[in-house]
Amino acid sequence: MEYYKYLLVEDNENDSTVCLDTVERMNHETTDYQISIDVAKNISNALAMLKESYDGAIIDIKLEGNDNGNEVITQITEKYRLPVAIMTGTPDTVLGDESPIKIYKKGEATYEDIIKSLIEISNTGLFKVIGGKGIIENTMIEVFWRNLYPRIETWKELRKSGSATEIILLRYAIAHIHELLEDNIPLYSVEEVYISPPLNQRIRTGCILKNKEDNLFYIVLSPPCDLAIHNGKIKTDRVMLCEIDDYGIINMTVVEGVSATKRKKALLPTIRNNNKEYFHWLPKNSVFEGGYVNFRKVINYKPDELLEQFYPPELRVQDSIVKDILSRFSAYYARQGQPDFDFEKEAESILQVLFPEGQ
């Protein structure tokens, strides 16, 4: 059985009672989970209670006195990692148009709707991985005591020598997270291919850019060392891009004329990158329409031209997949081929040496 603990920030006694009664009924109706609710009537109570461990929060906007639920939401988004829902009679007063927090209007939604939605969010596993007591948090505690803190004298010496120890330690900690993933790795999901939006808006290897003139997509394949910032500018004087061919057109070309029972077999080599050495599959998912990087369609821009010709990057291919693309791109242009011989004649000569008696 799963147990969920939520914080309700609500100053209206009737609404609080409705929520508590709903939870009591839900607990009686299921054996799959049990829910508990703590109620905070104002901002100060809510902020104090948030120091405890909660699986989510339901927040009203207009609270007693001059208190405003937006202040609680701001504190949560700056300091905590937990799912939040807004239940208010004044949805127009909610701050942040692009916030991912879902807003429910009193009279149009029920507390049961909200709680079930929060449970569904918890069941995705997101907060078990990156929540306040998630896998990453627990791993970092172990890494801190087993790997980082025992070498504190080393980090002190590096700091004295002028090294950027914060960045070094961050990279080192991330390396340990990667180590955690080395065992029992499941198949990739297409939803983890792209970072969207990129947390860093500068042009980097693997950024997918949209051309302002033709609306075609391109991927940046300049090596990371060329795109490093030097004296405030990109190090290279040319940024290399490859065009991404249309997903639907290429897929249809591959299966066109193929019987229905053989289409899957025909398509698999293409998405496995075994069909054409100059194509690399980029899957379609919820943030990108997909496509095929075409290594034959290479174009270079000066950094200033790039910023004028393309929209700012809205997504980037994650590093492990970028490395695979760069490897195949390099192999494509490094290929030498083999001189053309009369292989039939040479094979006969070899066989004559091996079997001189014609055995």
DASULFEN-V942765 format. One record per backbone hydrogen bond with DSSP energy under -0.5 kcal/mol. CO is the residue of the C=O (numbers start at 1). NH is the residue of the N-H. E is the energy in kcal/mol with one decimal. If there is no record, write none. Layout:
((CO & NH & E) (CO & NH & E))
This chain:
((2 & 34 & -2.3) (4 & 36 & -2.3) (5 & 55 & -3.6) (5 & 56 & -0.7) (6 & 8 & -0.5) (6 & 38 & -2.4) (7 & 9 & -0.6) (7 & 58 & -2.9) (8 & 10 & -0.8) (8 & 40 & -3.0) (9 & 60 & -2.4) (11 & 13 & -0.6) (12 & 16 & -2.4) (13 & 17 & -2.5) (14 & 18 & -2.3) (15 & 19 & -2.2) (16 & 20 & -2.5) (17 & 21 & -2.7) (18 & 22 & -2.2) (19 & 23 & -2.2) (20 & 24 & -2.2) (21 & 25 & -2.3) (22 & 26 & -2.7) (23 & 27 & -2.4) (24 & 28 & -1.3) (25 & 29 & -1.5) (26 & 30 & -0.9) (32 & 2 & -2.1) (34 & 4 & -2.7) (36 & 6 & -2.7) (38 & 8 & -3.4) (40 & 10 & -2.0) (41 & 64 & -0.8) (42 & 46 & -2.2) (43 & 47 & -3.0) (44 & 48 & -1.9) (45 & 49 & -2.4) (46 & 50 & -1.8) (48 & 51 & -0.9) (49 & 52 & -2.0) (52 & 54 & -0.6) (55 & 83 & -0.5) (56 & 7 & -2.0) (57 & 85 & -2.5) (58 & 9 & -3.1) (59 & 87 & -2.0) (61 & 63 & -0.7) (61 & 69 & -3.6) (64 & 67 & -1.7) (67 & 63 & -1.7) (68 & 71 & -1.8) (68 & 72 & -0.6) (69 & 73 & -2.2) (70 & 74 & -2.5) (71 & 75 & -2.0) (72 & 76 & -2.4) (73 & 77 & -2.7) (74 & 78 & -1.3) (75 & 79 & -1.9) (76 & 80 & -2.7) (81 & 132 & -0.7) (83 & 57 & -1.8) (84 & 102 & -0.7) (85 & 59 & -2.6) (85 & 87 & -0.5) (86 & 88 & -0.5) (86 & 104 & -3.6) (88 & 106 & -1.9) (90 & 93 & -1.9) (91 & 94 & -1.5) (96 & 99 & -1.2) (102 & 86 & -2.4) (104 & 88 & -2.4) (105 & 108 & -2.2) (105 & 109 & -1.2) (109 & 107 & -0.6) (110 & 114 & -1.7) (111 & 115 & -2.8) (112 & 116 & -2.5) (113 & 117 & -1.8) (114 & 118 & -2.5) (115 & 119 & -2.3) (116 & 120 & -2.1) (117 & 121 & -2.0) (118 & 122 & -2.3) (119 & 123 & -2.3) (120 & 124 & -0.6) (121 & 124 & -1.1) (121 & 126 & -0.5) (122 & 125 & -1.5) (125 & 129 & -1.3) (126 & 130 & -2.7) (127 & 131 & -1.1) (128 & 135 & -2.6) (129 & 136 & -2.9) (131 & 134 & -2.1) (134 & 138 & -2.6) (135 & 139 & -2.7) (136 & 140 & -2.7) (137 & 141 & -1.7) (138 & 142 & -1.9) (139 & 143 & -3.0) (140 & 144 & -2.6) (141 & 145 & -1.9) (142 & 146 & -2.6) (143 & 147 & -2.4) (143 & 148 & -2.4) (144 & 149 & -3.3) (148 & 151 & -1.3) (149 & 152 & -1.9) (151 & 154 & -0.8) (151 & 155 & -1.7) (152 & 156 & -2.2) (153 & 157 & -2.1) (154 & 158 & -2.4) (155 & 159 & -2.2) (156 & 160 & -2.2) (157 & 161 & -1.7) (158 & 163 & -2.3) (159 & 162 & -1.4) (163 & 165 & -1.9) (164 & 167 & -0.5) (164 & 168 & -2.0) (165 & 169 & -2.9) (166 & 170 & -2.0) (167 & 171 & -2.6) (168 & 172 & -2.3) (169 & 173 & -2.6) (170 & 174 & -2.4) (171 & 175 & -2.0) (172 & 176 & -1.3) (173 & 177 & -1.4) (174 & 178 & -2.2) (175 & 179 & -1.8) (176 & 180 & -1.6) (177 & 181 & -1.1) (178 & 181 & -0.5) (179 & 182 & -1.2) (189 & 192 & -1.8) (190 & 193 & -1.3) (193 & 318 & -2.9) (194 & 196 & -0.7) (195 & 316 & -1.6) (199 & 201 & -0.5) (204 & 207 & -2.2) (206 & 317 & -2.5) (207 & 209 & -0.6) (207 & 220 & -2.5) (208 & 314 & -0.8) (208 & 315 & -0.6) (209 & 211 & -0.5) (209 & 218 & -2.6) (210 & 311 & -2.4) (211 & 215 & -1.5) (216 & 211 & -2.8) (217 & 244 & -2.8) (218 & 209 & -3.0) (219 & 242 & -2.1) (220 & 206 & -2.8) (223 & 226 & -1.3) (223 & 227 & -1.0) (225 & 228 & -0.7) (226 & 236 & -2.0) (228 & 230 & -0.5) (228 & 235 & -2.3) (230 & 233 & -1.5) (233 & 230 & -3.8) (238 & 240 & -0.5) (239 & 301 & -2.1) (240 & 221 & -2.4) (240 & 222 & -0.9) (241 & 299 & -2.5) (242 & 219 & -2.5) (243 & 245 & -0.7) (243 & 294 & -2.6) (245 & 292 & -1.7) (246 & 250 & -2.1) (247 & 251 & -2.2) (248 & 252 & -2.3) (249 & 253 & -2.3) (250 & 254 & -2.0) (251 & 255 & -1.6) (252 & 256 & -1.6) (255 & 258 & -2.2) (259 & 262 & -1.7) (259 & 263 & -0.7) (260 & 263 & -0.6) (262 & 266 & -1.9) (263 & 267 & -2.2) (264 & 268 & -2.2) (265 & 269 & -0.7) (267 & 270 & -0.8) (267 & 271 & -1.8) (268 & 272 & -1.7) (269 & 274 & -3.6) (269 & 275 & -1.1) (270 & 273 & -1.2) (276 & 279 & -1.4) (278 & 295 & -2.9) (280 & 293 & -2.8) (282 & 291 & -2.5) (288 & 285 & -2.4) (290 & 247 & -0.6) (291 & 282 & -3.0) (292 & 245 & -3.1) (293 & 280 & -1.4) (293 & 295 & -0.8) (294 & 297 & -1.9) (296 & 298 & -0.9) (297 & 243 & -2.2) (299 & 241 & -3.0) (301 & 239 & -3.4) (302 & 306 & -2.5) (303 & 307 & -1.8) (304 & 308 & -1.3) (305 & 309 & -2.7) (306 & 310 & -2.0) (309 & 212 & -2.8) (315 & 208 & -2.3) (316 & 195 & -3.7) (318 & 321 & -0.8) (318 & 322 & -2.1) (319 & 323 & -2.5) (320 & 324 & -0.9) (321 & 325 & -2.1) (322 & 326 & -2.9) (323 & 327 & -2.1) (324 & 328 & -2.2) (325 & 329 & -2.7) (326 & 330 & -2.7) (327 & 331 & -2.2) (328 & 332 & -2.1) (329 & 333 & -1.8) (330 & 334 & -1.5) (331 & 335 & -0.9) (339 & 341 & -0.6) (341 & 343 & -1.7) (342 & 346 & -2.3) (343 & 347 & -2.5) (344 & 348 & -1.8) (345 & 349 & -2.0) (346 & 350 & -2.3) (347 & 351 & -2.3) (348 & 352 & -1.9) (349 & 353 & -1.6) (350 & 354 & -2.2) (351 & 355 & -2.8) (353 & 356 & -0.6) (355 & 358 & -2.2))
